[in-house]
């Protein structure tokens, strides 16, 4: 029997408590979960891959079946094949997410018919959290401590706050 391998790909700029909830929940579904920091060409990034990896690994050190990798510059389906993953994990916060994510899933299916996308509903306490929104709140001196890990909040505060 082969291991069930899943990939949770995203830009994670920054990783949020919602992302971490999906990682924890997904880790229970697979023998191995790959968390891949990816490139979205329509976004400008604040954190490097190494910073994102450190933020994520600090929060999931108790999960022995999770590995954080740099997926930048690769199609998710190619990455999945490299890791023998047959499942892509995506999170849905709203109906808008479903429309967007189902389009991506359809394209991925045309690229590799053997890969399935699994949608997990965001926990209601994280349903309105997005990395972009968190950056905006931090920029204007808002409290983000309940939205992201402490290390992320500290770093965002340093980089974005207006005094």
Z-matrix of the N, CA and C atoms (Angstrom, degrees):
N
C 1 1.452
C 2 1.536 1 109.77
N 3 1.313 2 115.78 1 136.73
C 4 1.456 3 119.56 2 178.71
C 5 1.522 4 109.88 3 -90.61
N 6 1.312 5 114.63 4 154.86
C 7 1.459 6 119.92 5 177.93
C 8 1.526 7 110.48 6 -69.01
N 9 1.319 8 115.71 7 144.80
C 10 1.469 9 120.94 8 172.04
C 11 1.522 10 106.77 9 -84.21
N 12 1.330 11 115.41 10 117.22
C 13 1.459 12 121.53 11 -178.33
C 14 1.523 13 108.78 12 -116.53
N 15 1.328 14 115.72 13 130.69
C 16 1.455 15 121.38 14 176.56
C 17 1.519 16 110.25 15 -120.18
N 18 1.322 17 114.75 16 154.28
C 19 1.468 18 120.74 17 176.92
C 20 1.518 19 108.51 18 -122.60
N 21 1.324 20 115.16 19 129.00
C 22 1.462 21 121.59 20 172.60
C 23 1.521 22 105.15 21 -112.71
N 24 1.322 23 115.27 22 105.57
C 25 1.462 24 121.13 23 -175.44
C 26 1.521 25 110.03 24 -106.88
N 27 1.311 26 115.28 25 143.63
C 28 1.463 27 120.47 26 176.76
C 29 1.509 28 109.79 27 -174.13
N 30 1.320 29 115.09 28 172.68
C 31 1.467 30 118.23 29 177.86
C 32 1.526 31 110.99 30 -81.46
N 33 1.328 32 118.10 31 -29.37
C 34 1.469 33 123.20 32 176.23
C 35 1.529 34 111.98 33 47.87
N 36 1.325 35 115.21 34 48.77
C 37 1.465 36 120.37 35 -176.18
C 38 1.526 37 110.73 36 -122.04
N 39 1.319 38 117.79 37 79.94
C 40 1.458 39 128.23 38 0.50
C 41 1.526 40 111.64 39 -94.77
N 42 1.323 41 114.48 40 171.28
C 43 1.457 42 120.00 41 172.48
C 44 1.521 43 107.86 42 -67.70
N 45 1.323 44 115.34 43 138.19
C 46 1.465 45 120.94 44 -179.45
C 47 1.521 46 109.79 45 -112.05
N 48 1.322 47 115.39 46 169.85
C 49 1.465 48 119.12 47 174.88
C 50 1.528 49 110.44 48 -63.34
N 51 1.318 50 117.58 49 -29.34
C 52 1.459 51 121.22 50 175.33
C 53 1.523 52 111.90 51 -65.18
N 54 1.340 53 116.74 52 -44.16
C 55 1.471 54 120.50 53 175.61
C 56 1.524 55 110.43 54 -59.22
N 57 1.317 56 115.72 55 -45.36
C 58 1.468 57 120.13 56 -177.49
C 59 1.522 58 111.48 57 -64.61
N 60 1.321 59 117.03 58 -34.74
C 61 1.460 60 120.88 59 176.15
C 62 1.537 61 109.91 60 -63.58
N 63 1.307 62 117.54 61 -43.21
C 64 1.472 63 121.51 62 178.49
C 65 1.527 64 109.99 63 -64.91
N 66 1.323 65 117.94 64 -40.52
C 67 1.471 66 120.96 65 177.88
C 68 1.527 67 109.67 66 -60.55
N 69 1.312 68 117.13 67 -48.98
C 70 1.478 69 120.76 68 -178.95
C 71 1.527 70 111.11 69 -61.58
N 72 1.305 71 116.86 70 -45.55
C 73 1.465 72 119.82 71 -179.32
C 74 1.527 73 111.32 72 -66.77
N 75 1.335 74 117.24 73 -40.63
C 76 1.469 75 121.49 74 179.59
C 77 1.517 76 111.81 75 -67.04
N 78 1.312 77 117.43 76 -33.25
C 79 1.465 78 120.63 77 -178.36
C 80 1.529 79 111.32 78 -61.73
N 81 1.328 80 116.25 79 -24.21
C 82 1.468 81 120.56 80 179.23
C 83 1.532 82 111.99 81 -79.90
N 84 1.312 83 117.13 82 -15.69
C 85 1.464 84 121.82 83 -176.41
C 86 1.529 85 113.72 84 -91.69
N 87 1.332 86 116.26 85 -17.49
C 88 1.463 87 120.66 86 -171.45
C 89 1.522 88 111.63 87 -129.25
N 90 1.328 89 114.39 88 154.22
C 91 1.463 90 119.63 89 172.35
C 92 1.524 91 109.44 90 -68.28
N 93 1.336 92 115.60 91 -36.32
C 94 1.461 93 121.08 92 178.46
C 95 1.524 94 107.80 93 -140.53
N 96 1.326 95 115.73 94 134.42
C 97 1.458 96 122.09 95 175.59
C 98 1.521 97 108.19 96 -118.79
N 99 1.316 98 115.34 97 126.09
C 100 1.461 99 121.84 98 175.33
C 101 1.525 100 107.36 99 -101.35
N 102 1.313 101 117.08 100 123.60
C 103 1.462 102 122.00 101 173.03
C 104 1.526 103 105.40 102 -101.22
N 105 1.328 104 115.17 103 115.17
C 106 1.467 105 120.30 104 -174.27
C 107 1.524 106 110.43 105 -112.08
N 108 1.316 107 116.27 106 120.51
C 109 1.459 108 119.85 107 173.30
C 110 1.527 109 106.48 108 -81.03
N 111 1.312 110 115.35 109 123.64
C 112 1.462 111 121.71 110 -171.53
C 113 1.525 112 110.87 111 -117.05
N 114 1.321 113 114.57 112 170.63
C 115 1.457 114 122.31 113 176.86
C 116 1.516 115 109.75 114 -100.23
N 117 1.313 116 116.21 115 129.30
C 118 1.456 117 122.11 116 169.10
C 119 1.519 118 104.71 117 -114.64
N 120 1.328 119 116.47 118 110.81
C 121 1.462 120 120.34 119 -172.35
C 122 1.529 121 113.17 120 -64.63
N 123 1.330 122 118.18 121 -13.42
C 124 1.461 123 120.23 122 179.14
C 125 1.526 124 112.55 123 -90.86
N 126 1.323 125 117.55 124 1.95
C 127 1.467 126 120.92 125 -178.32
C 128 1.522 127 111.56 126 -114.60
N 129 1.333 128 114.71 127 148.91
C 130 1.459 129 121.72 128 169.92
C 131 1.521 130 106.60 129 -102.30
N 132 1.320 131 116.62 130 128.88
C 133 1.453 132 120.39 131 -173.72
C 134 1.514 133 112.70 132 -96.62
N 135 1.320 134 114.40 133 145.20
C 136 1.451 135 122.42 134 178.52
C 137 1.529 136 111.43 135 -95.92
N 138 1.336 137 116.51 136 -32.27
C 139 1.454 138 121.11 137 -174.36
C 140 1.523 139 111.20 138 -115.25
N 141 1.320 140 115.32 139 148.45
C 142 1.461 141 121.42 140 176.36
C 143 1.526 142 109.53 141 -78.97
N 144 1.309 143 116.14 142 166.08
C 145 1.457 144 120.58 143 176.04
C 146 1.523 145 110.26 144 -56.65
N 147 1.329 146 117.73 145 -44.50
C 148 1.462 147 121.55 146 -177.76
C 149 1.522 148 111.09 147 -61.19
N 150 1.335 149 117.55 148 -39.38
C 151 1.465 150 120.70 149 178.21
C 152 1.529 151 110.65 150 -67.37
N 153 1.328 152 116.40 151 -45.47
C 154 1.467 153 119.98 152 179.15
C 155 1.520 154 110.64 153 -60.58
N 156 1.307 155 116.41 154 -44.07
C 157 1.467 156 121.28 155 179.80
C 158 1.528 157 109.94 156 -59.99
N 159 1.319 158 117.07 157 -45.57
C 160 1.465 159 121.20 158 -179.84
C 161 1.529 160 110.84 159 -62.88
N 162 1.330 161 117.31 160 -44.79
C 163 1.469 162 120.79 161 178.73
C 164 1.525 163 110.53 162 -57.71
N 165 1.336 164 116.78 163 -47.06
C 166 1.465 165 120.95 164 -177.25
C 167 1.525 166 110.27 165 -67.86
N 168 1.325 167 116.60 166 -50.12
C 169 1.471 168 119.91 167 -177.15
C 170 1.518 169 112.73 168 -61.06
N 171 1.333 170 117.31 169 -34.27
C 172 1.471 171 120.10 170 177.38
C 173 1.524 172 111.70 171 -60.63
N 174 1.317 173 116.40 172 -31.64
C 175 1.465 174 121.01 173 -175.60
C 176 1.522 175 113.95 174 -91.36
N 177 1.334 176 117.62 175 -16.81
C 178 1.470 177 119.65 176 -175.03
C 179 1.523 178 112.06 177 -122.18
N 180 1.305 179 117.21 178 23.07
C 181 1.472 180 120.37 179 -176.17
C 182 1.523 181 112.88 180 -59.60
N 183 1.327 182 117.21 181 -20.04
C 184 1.467 183 121.10 182 179.32
C 185 1.536 184 112.74 183 -83.84
N 186 1.312 185 118.05 184 -5.93
C 187 1.470 186 121.93 185 -178.68
C 188 1.527 187 109.38 186 -97.75
N 189 1.314 188 116.37 187 101.07
C 190 1.466 189 121.07 188 -174.50
C 191 1.524 190 114.39 189 -73.71
N 192 1.314 191 117.49 190 -16.00
C 193 1.462 192 119.91 191 -176.77
C 194 1.528 193 112.98 192 -101.84
N 195 1.337 194 117.64 193 14.84
C 196 1.461 195 121.57 194 -178.36
C 197 1.527 196 109.74 195 -115.12
N 198 1.335 197 114.65 196 134.26
C 199 1.462 198 121.74 197 177.58
C 200 1.522 199 108.45 198 -127.66
N 201 1.332 200 117.11 199 135.45
C 202 1.460 201 122.24 200 177.94
C 203 1.525 202 107.67 201 -102.09
N 204 1.335 203 115.20 202 128.16
C 205 1.465 204 120.03 203 -177.91
C 206 1.526 205 110.98 204 -130.41
N 207 1.311 206 114.84 205 164.95
C 208 1.455 207 122.49 206 175.48
C 209 1.526 208 108.14 207 -93.06
N 210 1.311 209 116.80 208 109.63
C 211 1.459 210 120.70 209 179.11
C 212 1.514 211 112.97 210 -102.84
N 213 1.330 212 117.06 211 9.21
C 214 1.455 213 120.88 212 -176.55
C 215 1.520 214 112.03 213 -56.62
N 216 1.317 215 115.04 214 137.38
C 217 1.452 216 120.88 215 175.49
C 218 1.518 217 114.27 216 80.61
N 219 1.335 218 117.75 217 12.77
C 220 1.457 219 120.72 218 -179.60
C 221 1.526 220 110.30 219 -127.33
N 222 1.304 221 115.98 220 149.11
C 223 1.456 222 119.74 221 169.00
C 224 1.521 223 108.15 222 -70.56
N 225 1.308 224 116.50 223 144.00
C 226 1.460 225 120.52 224 -178.87
C 227 1.531 226 111.29 225 -61.39
N 228 1.321 227 117.41 226 -36.89
C 229 1.468 228 119.91 227 179.94
C 230 1.529 229 111.37 228 -66.71
N 231 1.320 230 117.54 229 -36.92
C 232 1.474 231 120.40 230 176.59
C 233 1.522 232 109.94 231 -66.12
N 234 1.305 233 115.66 232 -42.53
C 235 1.458 234 120.93 233 177.48
C 236 1.529 235 110.12 234 -60.37
N 237 1.323 236 116.44 235 -43.80
C 238 1.463 237 120.96 236 178.63
C 239 1.524 238 110.29 237 -58.73
N 240 1.303 239 117.23 238 -44.65
C 241 1.467 240 120.49 239 178.70
C 242 1.521 241 111.86 240 -62.90
N 243 1.319 242 117.09 241 -38.97
C 244 1.464 243 120.61 242 179.07
C 245 1.524 244 112.09 243 -61.69
N 246 1.338 245 116.69 244 -30.82
C 247 1.465 246 121.72 245 -178.01
C 248 1.533 247 112.58 246 -104.82
N 249 1.325 248 116.40 247 9.22
C 250 1.470 249 122.41 248 -179.70
C 251 1.525 250 111.57 249 57.07
N 252 1.333 251 115.48 250 36.29
C 253 1.464 252 121.83 251 179.07
C 254 1.525 253 109.02 252 -92.30
N 255 1.303 254 116.16 253 137.26
C 256 1.466 255 121.95 254 178.27
C 257 1.522 256 112.20 255 -110.96
N 258 1.348 257 116.43 256 0.70
C 259 1.455 258 120.70 257 -175.62
C 260 1.522 259 110.85 258 -133.49
N 261 1.325 260 115.39 259 134.81
C 262 1.455 261 122.32 260 173.07
C 263 1.519 262 107.20 261 -111.63
N 264 1.318 263 117.25 262 131.47
C 265 1.459 264 122.35 263 -178.81
C 266 1.517 265 107.98 264 -101.96
N 267 1.323 266 115.35 265 131.79
C 268 1.457 267 121.46 266 176.08
C 269 1.524 268 108.13 267 -132.66
N 270 1.306 269 116.01 268 149.22
C 271 1.453 270 122.17 269 -179.01
C 272 1.524 271 109.79 270 -106.88
N 273 1.315 272 115.64 271 140.50
C 274 1.459 273 121.71 272 177.89
C 275 1.520 274 109.40 273 -117.36
N 276 1.335 275 115.17 274 121.71
C 277 1.459 276 120.15 275 177.18
C 278 1.517 277 111.49 276 -99.36
N 279 1.335 278 116.68 277 -26.16
C 280 1.465 279 120.87 278 -173.66
C 281 1.522 280 109.93 279 -156.34
N 282 1.324 281 114.77 280 175.91
C 283 1.454 282 120.20 281 175.37
C 284 1.514 283 112.06 282 -61.94
N 285 1.332 284 116.45 283 -35.56
C 286 1.465 285 119.97 284 176.92
C 287 1.525 286 110.86 285 -61.31
N 288 1.326 287 116.43 286 -41.26
C 289 1.468 288 120.15 287 176.38
C 290 1.524 289 110.73 288 -59.83
N 291 1.342 290 116.63 289 -41.02
C 292 1.460 291 119.78 290 -179.10
C 293 1.522 292 111.07 291 -60.41
N 294 1.314 293 117.02 292 -45.45
C 295 1.471 294 120.57 293 179.61
C 296 1.528 295 109.95 294 -60.39
N 297 1.316 296 116.72 295 -48.61
C 298 1.468 297 121.94 296 -179.45
C 299 1.527 298 111.23 297 -63.20
N 300 1.318 299 116.93 298 -51.24
C 301 1.465 300 121.93 299 -175.35
C 302 1.536 301 112.74 300 -68.45
N 303 1.333 302 117.55 301 -34.46
C 304 1.459 303 118.78 302 178.88
C 305 1.523 304 110.69 303 -67.44
N 306 1.321 305 117.46 304 -31.85
C 307 1.467 306 120.92 305 174.26
C 308 1.516 307 111.66 306 -64.42
N 309 1.324 308 116.36 307 -43.83
C 310 1.466 309 120.94 308 177.69
C 311 1.525 310 109.91 309 -64.07
N 312 1.330 311 116.82 310 -43.12
C 313 1.468 312 120.49 311 179.25
C 314 1.524 313 110.84 312 -60.53
N 315 1.325 314 116.98 313 -39.81
C 316 1.465 315 120.66 314 179.63
C 317 1.527 316 111.16 315 -64.55
N 318 1.315 317 117.05 316 -42.33
C 319 1.474 318 120.24 317 177.45
C 320 1.521 319 110.04 318 -64.55
N 321 1.331 320 117.38 319 -44.81
C 322 1.465 321 120.41 320 178.40
C 323 1.523 322 111.02 321 -58.88
N 324 1.322 323 117.07 322 -37.69
C 325 1.462 324 121.24 323 -179.73
C 326 1.536 325 110.59 324 -66.12
N 327 1.333 326 117.06 325 -35.12
C 328 1.468 327 118.86 326 176.94
C 329 1.522 328 111.42 327 -71.63
N 330 1.329 329 116.77 328 -27.33
C 331 1.471 330 120.85 329 178.77
C 332 1.523 331 111.49 330 -78.29
N 333 1.345 332 116.41 331 -33.45
C 334 1.462 333 120.55 332 179.41
C 335 1.522 334 108.93 333 -154.27
N 336 1.317 335 115.19 334 103.93
C 337 1.466 336 121.30 335 -175.70
C 338 1.526 337 113.30 336 -67.18
N 339 1.337 338 118.48 337 -15.00
C 340 1.462 339 121.66 338 -178.84
C 341 1.529 340 113.31 339 -86.15
N 342 1.312 341 117.29 340 -7.14
C 343 1.464 342 120.69 341 -177.04
C 344 1.524 343 109.75 342 -100.44
N 345 1.326 344 115.32 343 130.12
C 346 1.464 345 122.41 344 178.77
C 347 1.523 346 110.02 345 -106.24
N 348 1.319 347 115.89 346 142.40
C 349 1.464 348 121.12 347 173.92
C 350 1.519 349 108.56 348 -99.95
N 351 1.319 350 115.60 349 130.54
C 352 1.460 351 122.49 350 178.17
C 353 1.525 352 107.71 351 -111.66
N 354 1.319 353 115.51 352 125.08
C 355 1.458 354 121.11 353 179.10
C 356 1.521 355 109.99 354 -99.00
N 357 1.325 356 115.61 355 128.00
C 358 1.465 357 121.42 356 173.85
C 359 1.521 358 108.20 357 -111.29
N 360 1.310 359 116.43 358 131.73
C 361 1.459 360 119.86 359 176.60
C 362 1.517 361 109.43 360 -73.66
N 363 1.310 362 115.43 361 135.17
C 364 1.461 363 120.07 362 176.70
C 365 1.514 364 109.28 363 -64.90
N 366 1.312 365 116.28 364 142.31
C 367 1.457 366 121.51 365 172.08
C 368 1.533 367 107.18 366 -57.71
N 369 1.317 368 117.45 367 139.87
C 370 1.473 369 121.01 368 -175.25
C 371 1.527 370 113.07 369 -55.57
N 372 1.326 371 117.12 370 -31.34
C 373 1.475 372 118.11 371 -179.57
C 374 1.525 373 112.41 372 -72.25
N 375 1.339 374 117.46 373 -12.37
C 376 1.465 375 121.36 374 178.51
C 377 1.528 376 112.81 375 -113.81
N 378 1.319 377 117.69 376 2.13
C 379 1.464 378 121.32 377 -171.26
C 380 1.527 379 113.88 378 -64.27
N 381 1.303 380 117.68 379 -22.52
C 382 1.463 381 119.74 380 -178.90
C 383 1.519 382 113.58 381 -106.81
N 384 1.319 383 116.46 382 12.09
C 385 1.461 384 120.88 383 -178.38
C 386 1.524 385 109.39 384 -94.82
N 387 1.317 386 115.83 385 129.29
C 388 1.464 387 121.10 386 170.12
C 389 1.523 388 107.74 387 -134.55
N 390 1.303 389 115.77 388 153.47
C 391 1.464 390 119.97 389 179.06
C 392 1.522 391 110.80 390 -59.46
N 393 1.330 392 117.04 391 -40.19
C 394 1.477 393 120.78 392 179.90
C 395 1.522 394 111.27 393 -62.74
N 396 1.324 395 115.83 394 -42.96
C 397 1.457 396 119.99 395 179.88
C 398 1.526 397 111.02 396 -65.02
N 399 1.329 398 116.20 397 -40.56
C 400 1.465 399 120.46 398 179.75
C 401 1.529 400 110.51 399 -62.06
N 402 1.326 401 116.80 400 -42.65
C 403 1.474 402 120.48 401 178.11
C 404 1.523 403 110.38 402 -61.32
N 405 1.323 404 116.84 403 -40.52
C 406 1.465 405 121.06 404 -179.68
C 407 1.526 406 110.86 405 -64.95
N 408 1.319 407 117.24 406 -44.22
C 409 1.467 408 120.97 407 179.06
C 410 1.532 409 109.71 408 -62.64
N 411 1.330 410 117.03 409 -44.35
C 412 1.468 411 120.87 410 -179.93
C 413 1.526 412 111.38 411 -63.26
N 414 1.307 413 115.91 412 -38.76
C 415 1.473 414 120.58 413 -178.74
C 416 1.525 415 112.00 414 -59.72
N 417 1.337 416 115.69 415 -32.64
C 418 1.455 417 119.55 416 -178.13
C 419 1.529 418 112.29 417 -107.35
N 420 1.332 419 113.74 418 33.03
C 421 1.468 420 122.13 419 171.41
C 422 1.522 421 114.86 420 66.27
N 423 1.318 422 118.10 421 24.11
C 424 1.454 423 120.66 422 177.47
C 425 1.519 424 111.45 423 -82.30
N 426 1.306 425 115.64 424 158.36
C 427 1.466 426 121.99 425 -179.65
C 428 1.531 427 109.58 426 -80.78
N 429 1.319 428 117.02 427 117.64
C 430 1.472 429 121.76 428 179.17
C 431 1.525 430 111.60 429 -113.14
N 432 1.303 431 116.95 430 9.49
C 433 1.471 432 120.99 431 -173.66
C 434 1.525 433 113.05 432 -62.12
N 435 1.312 434 118.72 433 -24.69
C 436 1.459 435 121.87 434 179.74
C 437 1.537 436 112.38 435 -92.95
N 438 1.327 437 117.15 436 -0.50
C 439 1.462 438 121.92 437 -175.96
C 440 1.527 439 113.83 438 -106.79
N 441 1.327 440 115.55 439 -24.23
C 442 1.468 441 121.77 440 -176.58
C 443 1.529 442 109.38 441 -139.02
N 444 1.335 443 117.21 442 162.16
C 445 1.467 444 119.16 443 174.58
C 446 1.535 445 110.94 444 -59.58
N 447 1.313 446 115.13 445 154.53
C 448 1.478 447 121.36 446 -178.02
C 449 1.522 448 112.24 447 -53.12
N 450 1.344 449 116.99 448 -44.51
C 451 1.469 450 119.58 449 -178.20
C 452 1.521 451 111.68 450 -63.10
N 453 1.311 452 116.57 451 -36.56
C 454 1.466 453 120.62 452 178.25
C 455 1.527 454 109.80 453 -69.37
N 456 1.327 455 116.86 454 -44.48
C 457 1.465 456 120.70 455 179.37
C 458 1.526 457 110.95 456 -58.79
N 459 1.320 458 116.28 457 -43.48
C 460 1.465 459 120.70 458 179.71
C 461 1.523 460 110.78 459 -61.90
N 462 1.321 461 117.32 460 -45.63
C 463 1.462 462 120.77 461 -177.92
C 464 1.525 463 111.90 462 -69.35
N 465 1.307 464 117.16 463 -41.38
C 466 1.469 465 119.91 464 177.10
C 467 1.523 466 110.64 465 -62.19
N 468 1.324 467 115.80 466 -42.16
C 469 1.456 468 120.39 467 179.08
C 470 1.526 469 110.48 468 -57.85
N 471 1.316 470 116.40 469 -45.28
C 472 1.468 471 120.53 470 179.37
C 473 1.518 472 111.53 471 -61.10
N 474 1.301 473 116.67 472 -41.93
C 475 1.473 474 121.00 473 -173.06
C 476 1.523 475 114.70 474 -82.51
N 477 1.319 476 117.74 475 -28.19
C 478 1.463 477 119.18 476 -168.93
C 479 1.512 478 116.89 477 -115.00
N 480 1.296 479 117.67 478 -28.30
C 481 1.480 480 119.13 479 -169.94
C 482 1.514 481 112.70 480 -63.13
N 483 1.326 482 111.94 481 141.62
C 484 1.465 483 120.35 482 173.20
C 485 1.517 484 107.14 483 -98.81
N 486 1.289 485 116.65 484 132.41
C 487 1.472 486 119.06 485 -179.56
C 488 1.500 487 112.02 486 -100.32
